[in-house]
Structure formats: structure tokens, C-alpha cells
Amino acid sequence: MEKKLKVALVHDWLVNYGGAETWCELALDIYPDADIYTLVYDKKKLKGHFEKNAIHTSSLQKIPFATKLYTKLLKFMPKAFEAFDFTGYDLVICSSSSCAKGVITPPSTAQVAYIHTPMRYAWDLFFDYKRRSGFLTRFFMDRWMPSIRLWDYASAQRIDKVIANSKYIARRIKKFWNRDAQVIYSPVNERRFYPAEKAVEKKDYYVFFSRLVQYKRADIAIQACASLGKKLVVIGGGPEEKNLKKLAAGNQNIVFAGRASDEAVRNYLYEAKALIFCAEEDFGLTPLESQACGTPVIAFGKGGATETVLENKTGVFFSEQTAESCAEAIQAFEKLEAAGKFDAKKIAAHAKTFSRDRFIKEFKAACEETLAEVRS
């Protein structure tokens, strides 16, 4: 009888439920008995998720308010992850956008790291984060980041198999770690986003659907639609909501729908002319969610969106991250739309190529291949 695999899943932190946590649940669909290792864990906020698995937290969990202050503890994260003991495990899967990929595993244990992004605040966005930080944070960034970068590079060399969520991230992995990465796209959640059962008549509005945080650049969509006199429904909440409402003040064409249920989001997407997507994302799941509903996308033409949107077939791109460039793309989109270039069924069919089944098949094969190489 074949011995049952002993598997560990390492994730940066479990303090909110978002896209990275959805990915962890996919990994657990493949290896349901895996033990989970993470920096800190907020049981209340993750209620209903991961409760069937053993969860091991780092020594940083003991710090008061650690689940709120964890982002301030970067200096101590490498040591915290390296303190986890994986003796006896056959396979360690790391889900990482920060330090989780830096665990130390025995030579006989296969380590597969799924990289959502190398840590941006250490590399390409270091100066951007620094500009937006206070004096004390800037002081510690200058003091600590060189050693963090050295550790980040060194720890990346220990991984047996590096997997990126897009070609865009694979290029960043090659630049910062000098590692070649296999690309396995994350899947769209077909249980939440799917085509309407019956044909839906499009209405004269656009949708912006996202957490309202600075880098998502909702301001671009708002200013572009305002300049053209187009209606925009902004779905989501977050720290930028107040500023965005000030930006849109007095313009009746800009509607804030707040946080909405899955059903409400689907209905908005079904009826919208297109989703407007302004961020430079590592992968960019939102454009896929829109396409899964049969709705085309007007996206900033950089980052992961260029790999999930087919130009002039499932959407259009704008070349600069500005309201003017976005407005030009909206006008170009409307000409193509009037010519019947966007077919809801074909758009939804394209999104289906990023299916859950495809992801599970490819990721499981990558893990099994790595296990075989380690054991040979």
C-alpha cells in the first residue's frame, strides 16, 4: 500500500479572505489534509475557512494585536518562517507574495512555491512605497531593506519548483531572483461568475469593481467617464472611498454602489457595456470575472490583464495610466461595440479557458513532477 503524502501549505498570513486565500483553498482541494503554516491567523475574520485543517502560526502570533500590526513586522518575518520545522513532510507548497516562500525544507522534501508576486515593497515599488510613507517608516526602510533583499534572493534559490501566476510575474521573478518560473494561471471562480441564463439587454453604463485602494486607480475611471458624460457604477469599498466621492462630487453620472453581494455584482456586469480596469496587476482576476459573465473589458495595457484580455475580441486596452488615455479607449470600444465586435458567448468561452479544473490539473502535475525529481 502506497504511503499517504504528508503535505504542508505555507501562506504569508491569514487575516482576511481575498484572492490569495481563495488560491489556498484550491490547493487544499488537491491536498485536503495538508497542514497550514502561516505568520499570523485571525480566526474570527477567517470564520468558515480552513477550519478543517491544522493551522500552525509563527512566534509573531504572540505579539499583542499581531493580526493588525503584521505588516510592520517585515524585519522579523524571515526568521519567523525559517523557524518552522518541516521534518517528515513529503511536499511543502508555498503561497507567497512576501516571505512565505523562504521556509527551510529538508533535502528529501519537495518545495513548490506559487508566487503571486515577489515582494513589491522590496523591489520595483520600493521608491513608490517610500514616497508615500512617513519619516519613521522611511528610516526603517532604508535601514532594513538591503538585508531583506539579500534574504529574499538567497531564500528563492532553495525552492525546488517556482511557479508564477502570469508571464508578467515570471519576468519579475527572473529579474529579481534569477530563477526560471513555470506559468500556471490562477482560475476564475466559476461558481461566483458565470453567464446569464438568458440574453440580457445591455444598459448605457460602465462598471468599476474593486477594493477602493490607491493602486487600483478608480480615479482614472471616474475622471474618464466624467469627461465623456458616461455613467459609471463604482462597486466596492475601502480607504479611498471618501476621496473618490469627493472627486465625483456633483456628477450624477458617477454612482457608488458600495460593497455588493455576488448576485448584485453579476447583475451589474450582465447589464454593463464593459468593465473598466485601471490597475497594473500581477494577474488581475477582475477582468476574468467580467469576461466570465460575458462582459468585455477596457483595461490598462500593462501587467497580467494583457494575458487574460484578447484585444478587440474580449476587450480593449489603453496605453497610459491616465484619464485621457482611458477616455480614448472608451471611445474606441464604443466604435467596436457598435460594429458588433463583442460577442457575450465568445467572451464567456474565453474566460472558461481559465477554469478551476485546468488549474488543478496543471498544478497537481507540477507538484508530482517535483516530488519525482526530489525522490530520484
N, C-alpha and C positions, 0 to 999 in steps of 0.2 A: 504493500500500500504506500502510495506516494505521500511524503511528508507535507503537511499543510504549510503554506508560506506564512512566515511571520513578517508583517508589514507595518511600517510606521509612516505616518503622514505628518510632515513638519510645515507649519504655516506661520507667517510673521506674527500675527496677533489675531485674537478672536474677540473683538469688542463691538463690532457692528456687522450686520448682514448685508453684503453687497456682492459685486461681481466676482471677486476673488473667493469669497466664501461659497458662492454658487459653484465655482470650479472645484472646490474641495469636496462638495457633495457629489460631484461627478466622479471624482477619484474614488470616493467611498462606494459608489455604485459598482466599481470594478473590484475593489478590495474592501468589502463591508466590515470586516473585523479588524481593520487597521487601528492601531493606537495613534492618538493625536498628540503631537508635541507643539507647544506654542509659547510665545513670550509671556503674554498675559491673556486672561479669559474672563469675559463678563457674562456670567451665566444668565442674568436677567435679560440682557439685550439679545442673547442668542437662544432664548427660550424656543423650544420646538426644533432646534437644530443640533446635531452632533451629540444628542443625549444618550444614544445607544453605544457610544464609543468611549473608551478610557481616555481621559484628557490629562496630560502632564504639562504643568506650567513651569516657567523658569523661576529662579530665585527672585527676580524682579517683581513677581506677583505679590510678594510680602510687603512691598513698599506701599504706604498709605496712598490711596487714590491712584494706584498704578494704572488702572484701566482708563484713566483720564489723562494721566501725565506721561504715558509711554513714549510719545513722540519726542519728549525732552530727554529721553534716556539712551539716545543713539550710541553714545560713547561706551555704554555698558552692554550693548546688545551682542557684540561678537563673543565676549566671554560667556554670556548667558546661554547662547546657542551651543557653543563648544562644550559646555558642561553637561549636555545631555548624553547619556550612555546608550549606545545602540548595539551593545554586545548581544548576540543571539538573534538579531534581525536578519532576514534574508534580503529585504528590499526596503529602502528608505526613499520616499517620494517627498520632494520639497516644493512647496508652492510659494514663490518668492518674488517680492518687489523691493525687499530691503535686505535683511540679514539671514533669513531662514535657510538659504542655500549653503550657509557657511558651517553647518554641523560637521562633526568629525565622525566618520564611519569606519569600521574595521575593513581591512582589505578584502575580506570574504563577503562583505555586504555590498550589494549593488545600490548606488545612489543615482537617482534620476531627479533632475531639477527642472521644473516647469517655470520658466522665467516670464513673469508678466512685464517686467522691465528691470534693468539694472537700476540701482537706487539713483534717481534723478538728482536729488539734492547733493550727492557726492560728485556727480559728473557733469552732464551737459546743462543742467539747470542750476548749478551751484551759484552762479553770479546773480541769477534771477531771484532765487530764494534769499540770497544775501541782501540784495537791494530792498526787498520787502520786509526784512527783519529788523528788530530793534537793536540797540547798541550792544546789549548783553549777549544776545544770540549771535550777532556778527563776531563778537570777541571769541566766543567758544567755537564757532565755525572755523575761523582762521587757525585756532589752536589745535582743534581735534581732527579736522577733515583730512589732512595729509596722511595720518596714521590709519584712518578709516579706509581711505582709498587703497593703501598698501594691503590692508587686510582683505578688502573686497576682491582685489585682483588675486591675491595668493589663495584665498579660500575657493575661488572659482576654478582653480587648477585641480582641486581634489574631486570634482564632480565626474562621475563616470559617463553620464549622458546629459547633455544640455539641450533642452527643448525650448524654443521660443514660440510665443503666441502669434507672431507675424514675421514677415520678412523684414519689416521695419525694425523690430526689436532684435532680430538676428544680426542685422548690421551693427546695432549698438553694442551687442554682446561681443562681436568680432573686434570692434574698435577699442572697447574698454578692457576686455578680458583676454583678447586674442584667442578666443575659442570659437570653433565652428558649431553652429546650433541647427538642429533639425527643426523645421517649422511644422507645428500641428495647431491649426486654428481652433480657438475655443468655439463651442457651438452656440447657436441661438436657442433660447428656451421656447421650444415649440408648444409647450403646454400653456404658456402665457401669451405668445404672439403667433397668430395664425390668420389665414384669410377669412373674410366674412363668408357666411354660408350662402348668402345671396348677393347679387351685384348691388353695390352701394353708389348712389349718386354723389359725386364729389361736390363739395361746397367751396366757396371762394375764400379760403383761409389757409394759412401755413401753421405748422406746429414746431415749437422748440420744446424738447422733452429731455430733462436732465436735472441732476442736482445743481442748484444755483450757487456754484462756487466760481471763483475768478477765472480759472484756466479754461472753463467750458465756454467762455466768451458769449454769453447770451446777449450782451450789449451790442454785439455786431448784428445779430438777427433783429433785435429791436430797432436799431437805427436804420438798418437797410429797409425793413418793412415800412417804417415811419416815413422814410424819404420817398417811397414809391406809393404811399397811401394804401398799402396792403394790410389785411388783417392778420395778426399773429396771435396764436394761443400759446402762452408760456406755461408749461406743465412742470411742476416740481417745486421744491423749497430748499432753503439753505441760507448761509450767511450773507449772500449777495442780494437776497430778495428785496430788502429795503432800498438799496442803491439802485437796483434795476427799476423799481416802481417810481423812484424819483426821476430816473432817466425817461420813463414813459409817461410821466405826469401830463395830463391834459389831452392825451392821444387816445381817443376811443377805439382805435383800431388795435391797440395792444391790450390783450385780455390775460390776466393772471388767473389760472385755474387752480393753483396750489398743488399740493400732493393729491394724487388721484388714484383710485382703485385700478386694478388691471383692466377691468371691463370698460371703465371710463377712458383709459388711455387708448385701448383698442378702438373704441368708437371714434375718438378724436382722429386717430390715424386713418381709419377707414374713410372718413369724410374729408380729410385734409387733401389739398393739392399735392403737398410734399412736406417732408421733414426738413428743417434747416439745421445743419450740424456744423458748428464753428470751431471745434477744438482740434488741436493736433494730438490725437490719441494714440496710445500704443497699439491698440487693436480697434477699439471703437465698436462696442456691441450695439449701441443705439441705432446706427444706420441699418444694421442687420434686422433688428426688431421691427423697424419701419417697413423694410422690404418684405419681411415675413407676413406682414399684414397687406401686402400688395401695393404699398405706397412708396413712390420714388423719393430720392434724397437729393438735397442741394448741400454739398459738403465742401469744407476746406480741403484743398487737394494736396494734403501732406499727412503723413502718418498712416495708421492702419486702415483708415477709410478708403484709401486708394486701392486696397486689396479686397475690399468687400463690396464696393460700388462699381458697376460697369458703366463707364461714361457713355452718355446718350442712349443707354438702354435701361438702366435701373436708376439713373440719376445724372446730375451734372456736378462739376467741380468749380470752385472759384480759387484763383491762384494766390491771392494775398489775404492775410487775416485782417481785413478791413471791411467796414460797412459798404464802402463804394464797390469793392470787388464782389461782395456778396450780392449787392443790388443788381449788378451787371449779370450775375449768374441767374438770379431770379427772372430777369427779363429774357435771358437766353432759354431758360427752362420753359417759360410760358410759350415761346415760339415753337419749341419742340413738342410741347403738350398739345398745342393747337393742331399740329401736324399729325397727331396720333402716335407719337413715338414711344409712349409708355403704356405697356400692357400689364394690368394688375396680375394676371395669372403667370405671365413670364417672370415678373419681378418676384413673386412669391416662390416660384420654382427655383430661381437663382438662390434665394435665401435658404432653401431646403438643402442645398449642397453643403451648407454649414450645419449639418444635423448632429444631434446627440449620438446617434448610432455610429456615424462616421468617426467622430472624435474618440469614442470608446474603443472602437476597433483599432485606430491608429495608435492611441496612447498605450493600450494594453500590449500591442505588438512591440512598441519601443521598450517597454519595461521588460518583457520576456526576452527580447534580444540582448538587453543589457545584463540580465541575470545569467543568460547563457555565456556571455563573454567573460563575466567575472568568475564563473564556475569552471571555465575551460582551462 
